[in-house]
Amino acid sequence: MDEAAWTTGSLPGSSAWGAQVMGQEESSAWARLLASGEEQNLEQETGADLSQEASGMDWVPDPQGEADAGLEDGSGAAFEAGEVGLAGDGELPVEDEVAEGSDEPAASAGDSSPDRVPFFEHELYVEAMHALAFDQGDVAVSNLRELAEFYPDEPAISDLLVRMELKSAVAQERELPANRRQAAPALQNALTLLLLVTLGLVGLAGFYLAFQRFVIPIAETNREALEIQVLEAEIARRWDARDWNGAIQTLQELERRQPGSEQVAEKLAYAERQKQLGDWYADAVAAENAGDVEGALVLLQQIAGQEPGYQDVEQRLQKVQTLQALGRDWLEAEARVQAEDWQGATALLLEIRRLDPDYRRDQVTERLFQIYERLARQSLNQANGDPEGLRQALVFLNGALAERPTNQDLGRERTLALRYIRGSDAQARGDWLVAAEQWEAIHKEQPGYQGVALEARLKEAYPRAARQAIAEAGGSVERLKQAVAYLDRALADSPEDDGLRQDRELVAAYLDGAEAFGAGFWDQAIRHWGPLYAAQPGYQNGALERNLRTACGASTEPDPTLCHP
């Protein structure tokens, strides 16, 4: 390494070269201050200020001295010696031990390895010098700090880093002295500013007066017109919705803004009238629903007098008048019930239901049921087996069940009465089988029905029904069995009746033969049917003869006395 180049600062990256760069930067800064045309005054004031600052600080750098040391000497001895001006003792030792312990350059002192790159060739050092050249002190300091970590024993790096940090600190704390000779221009500027403020206030006052005189009245007029439009739109909306309370409030507000307006007054009067009619109508409906027919009638008549076509007043008036008439009918029906005029009470109640099914619905239903039930039981008790009396009872039973269909007791009474009437009707046309069936069903459920009348009718019906069944059987086993049952009941009532007993024997013989015939016992069937055929050849309308021929033909050994050719 060329020691002369290192010490003179001609080698880029040497400490002397760095000092020259920093000196040039600070010299350029001071040169800019001196360029203001006040060189002599600035030097005097700056000297005084710097001396004052030095007395209150630990140290004060001399930018011009540093620049001279770096440029005129060219040796960089100030950097290598580590001397910096101090406020107190005038010296700041920087790496004294390293500088005194070796006559070699700083770079060689920190180079512990022969293969190690010299610090001034390291890329961090080169970047720091470039940053310093472009007035990027923070970047230069950061790179030098990193470089110092790689070369901790290199005094030149430490020296340069300390100077950079001191330079940065002094640049931040230094204040430029005030120019005390600018008092007159400052006063002039203050007066100018005061004049401008005064003119501004005058202009502002004029603007305020103009705004108050012209802008505000126009805006107020526009605002009132807009508010009136809003009120009119609100009135129209409430008018369409029949909200007369809201319409009246809005119209009153509009009348306050437009006093003396005939149109507003007319609308307000109409809305108030409609509100009154609406209140009357609501009260009339409430009175009608509460059953106060008289009160509803008075209110509806008032509405019809004020405005005949108002809503459905005419229909409601007719309805209320009808309700008034229904009320009179109801009172009359109750009076007839108390007098036990059942027919008159029933007629009035049915008329009430016809005119208005909803009028006292539950009360009318209950009253009709009570009347029908009473009349039905009265008719049943008085019938004594008379079909006509039971027919009248059946009418009342049907009426009671129409009012209360789920009443089981009345439903059973209706069934019994209906069967008795059907049996009586069958008896009248000579159909004793139907009569016996209907009356026997009643006897099974209620043996003492209608006192002794049912028993007497059954006693007459059993033998007649048995003979009708025998005559209509045509060989039907089921019908003949029914005839046997009736014959048994008839014989129970009249055991001495030989005709019934003979009929019972003939039917029994036919049924025994039919049973054997159905099982394929031909000879047994022939033994039952042969004597019967001999006694009554046409028994069962020829069915006996046909079945006997079939049995004789199927038998392997037919009895010749019973099977005729």
Helices and strands as residue ranges (DSSP letters): H 3-8, H 15-34, H 39-56, H 63-68, I 69-73, H 77-81, H 96-100, H 106-109, G 119-121, H 123-133, H 137-150, H 155-173, G 180-182, H 183-210, I 211-215, H 216-240, H 244-257, H 262-289, H 293-306, H 313-338, H 342-355, H 361-383, H 387-403, H 408-428, H 432-445, H 453-473, H 477-493, H 498-519, H 522-535, H 543-554
